[in-house]
Amino acid sequence: MSRVPLCILSSFQPPEVLHGHSPDLFVQIGSLTKTLTATVLTALADRAVLALDDPLESFLPTPGDTGITLRHLAEHTSGLPRLPAGIRGRDPYAEFDGQALDSVVRHLDTLVTAPAGTTEEYSNLGYALLGAALVAATGRPYEELLHSYILDPLGITDVAAVPPHDRRLCRRGLFGRPRRPWTMTGAILPAGGLWATPRATARLVTALLVDRALGEPAPAWQKAGRLLWHNGATRDASVFAGAAPQGWILVHRLTGDSAATDKLALDRLRTLVQH
């Protein structure tokens, strides 16, 4: 594990950069994107643009009454599966575009595995639908919503769906060539498609979880005791972000092994708290 390019930022020490990582180059942050999508949701609810308990069919052309609300999507209690059908191959989300999402929406009643609100199942599909609903509710592109309700108020710039190629950091493969990252700019973007520099991501973590600069943390954040956390992973990148009363931590690694990244972050957090 120590050979994987690694970046750690925390409230306990200056940035630690090992094995070719950098806190100032864009990396994929995977499902940490969900925390920003949910923050947009709560911001729109605070402004009465929508309500957390609005039904999904108020925004998207679902068949009949699914019983699914925006809150269900944000809290992973919609009864929808983790992934839409057809997600496979080396670039699994490349063909999951707006047309594919529209097909899912119009057949949503056939995909539900449990009544909404009865069980919790982590769902990338649910967050793709949540992002589409926010766009439909406002008539504004997803990235524009991110800037208006999160990035601009916090003064953070280094977050994007498509970062500059000369500022991307990707894992290297055969002969040292950068490996091609997953394509996640389509309908899956609100669920896990954003890139950000680790330094910008750390600023988001502290603003949202420590300073509460935009209010109470959004429902996407997971809870373990007094620790609020979320992780994310793509083919060749994984991230863990968390905050507790004692401090906060962000770990990013150029590997899709999210379990190892989570363990590294939690072990480091325990060690730093003890000292």
N, C-alpha and C positions, 0 to 999 in steps of 0.2 A: 504493500500500500504506500510506503514512503517514496516509491519511485515515481508515483503519479504527480504531475504538476499540480501544485496546491497553493491556495491563497487563504489565509485566515485573517479576519479582522474582528476585533472584539473591544469591549470597553476596558479590558484589563491590561492591554499592551499595544504597542505600535503594530502596524501591519506586518505580517510575516509572509514573505514571498519565497517559495521554494521551487526548485526544479523547473524554471522557465515560466512560471505563472506571473501575472501582473495585476495589480489592483486597478489599473487605468486602461485596460483594453476590454472591449465588449466580449462577453461570453453568454452562452445560452443559460437562462435561469429556470427553464422548464416550468413546472407547476407553481413555482413561486409567483408566477403571473396571476394565478387565481386570487391571491390576496389583493392585487391591485384591481382586478375586475370587481371583486366584492366591495372594495372601497368606493369605487364609482357607484355601485348600486346603492350603498348607504348614503352617499352624498346626494344622489338624485332623490332618495326618499326623504332626506332632511329638507330638501327644497320643494317637496310635494309635487315633483314631476311624476312620481309613481309611488306606490306603496309596496313594502316588502311582501305583503300577502296578496298582491294582485295576481290573478290567474295568468298563466303563460299564454292562454289563448286570447288575452287582451292585446297581445303584441305580435304573436305569430299565428299563422293559419293552421293550427292543430285541429285534428278531427274531433268534434264533440267536446265534452267536458272531461279533461284528463285529471282534474283535481290538483294538478301541479302548479305551485306558486313560485314566484321569484325566490322567496325564502327557502323553499324546498331545494331549488337548484343550488343556491349558495351554501346550504348546509349539508348537501349530499344526501338528502332524504326524499328525492323525487321518485324513487323506484325505477330509475333508468339504469341501464348497464354501464359499466366502466367506459366502454369504447363503442363507437358506431361500427356497423358491419363493414367488412372490407379493409380494415386497418391491418396491413401486412406488408412484408417486403423490406428492402433496405431503406426506403424512404416512405414510411407507412402513411404519413399524413399528406403527401404531395397531392393526391387526387381528392382530398376532402375539402372541396371548394364550396362556394355559395350554392351551387346547383345541387351538390350532394347533400348539403345541410337542408335545403328546401325539401328534398325527397324524404329525409328523415322526419322533418316536421310534419309532413302530410301523412305519414304512416306511424306517428308516434304512439298511437294506441296499441299497435302490435309489438312495441318494444318494451313496454313497461313490465317489470318483473314482480312488482309489489305495489300495493296502493300507496299513493303519495303520503308521506309523513309517518309511515309505520316502521320503516327500517332505514338504516344508514349504509349506503354503499358509495364509496368514492367514485366519482363519475367525471371523466373528461368530457364526455358527451353533454352532461348537464351544464358544464361551464361554457361549452361552445354555444349551447342554446341560450344561456344567460347573457353572454356577450351579444348575441344576435338580438335578443329582446331589448337590451339597453340601447343598441343602435336604432332599432325600430321605434322605441319610445321617444327618442330625441331627434331622430333624423340626422344624426351626426356620426361620422366614422368613429370606430373604436379608439384609434390613436388620438383623435381630437378630444375625445372624452377623457382619456388619461391625462392629457396635458391640461385641460381646463379644470379638472377636479382634484388632481393629485400633483403632477409634476410642476406645473407653473406656480401654484400656491406655495410649494415647498422649495422652489428655486433649484430643482434638479433637472439636468438636461440629458445625461448619458444613459437614456433608456429608449429603446426603439425596436420596431418589428424588423427593420432592415438597416442594420448599422453600416457604416462605411467599411468597405472590404479591407482597407489598409489599417483598420483599428480592430479587426476581429482576431480573437485568439481561439484556435481550434486545436484539437488533439492531432498529433502528427502520426502518420502511419509509415508504410514502406518507403524507404529511402528519405525519410524525413519530410515527406510531403504532407501538407495539411489535409486531414480527412474531411470529406464533404459532410456538413451537418444536415440534419433532417430539415426538410422544407415545412415550415409551420406558420406560413404567412396567410393561409386561407382561413377557413371557418374555425379551425382549432386554435387560432391565435389567442383568444381570451382565456383559453384553458391552459396554455403552456408555451406560447410562441415567442415571448419577448426575449430580447438580449439587453444586457446592461453591464456596465463596469462593476466589479465588486465594490469599488468605493461608492458609487451611486447607490448600489443595492444596500450597503451598510447605512447610508444616509436615510434610505426609505425605512429600513428596520427601526432605526432610532426614532425617526419622526412618527411612525405609525404606532410603535409598541411602547416606546419609552416616554417620549415627550407628549404623545397623544395629540399631536398638532392638528389632526383632522377629526378629533373626537375619539370615541371608543373604537377599539379595533374591530374590523369587519368580521362577519361570521365565517369567513374562510379560514381564519387562524385556528389551529388545533390547540387543545389544552391538555397538559399533563401536570397535574397539581397546579403550581403557580407559574409554570413555564408556558408561554405562548410560543408556538413554533409552526413552521411549515417547511417542507422540503420540495425538491423538484429534480427531475432527471430527464435527459434526452439520450440519444445514442452514445454520445461521448462527453457528456457534462452532467454534473450533479451538484446540488447545493443544499445547504441546511441553514436556516435562519431561526433564531430564537431569542427570547428575552424573558428574564426572571427578575425579581426584585434585586438580586445581587449584581446583575449586569446582563449584557447581551453578547451574542456571538454570530458570526457569519463565516461559513466554510464553503469554498467552491473548489472543486477538483475536476480535472479534465478526464473524467471517466464516467460512464453511465451507471456505475455500481453505487446506487444510492444508499443501500444498507450500510456499506462501509463508510460512506461519507457521514451518514447520520451518527454512526458509532463514534467516529473520530471527533465530531463536533460535541457530542454529549460527554465523551470522556474528557475532552479538553475543558469543557464548561465546568464539569465537576472538579477537575484539578485546579482551575483558576479560582473557583469559589472557595475551595478549601484553603487556598493561600491568601 
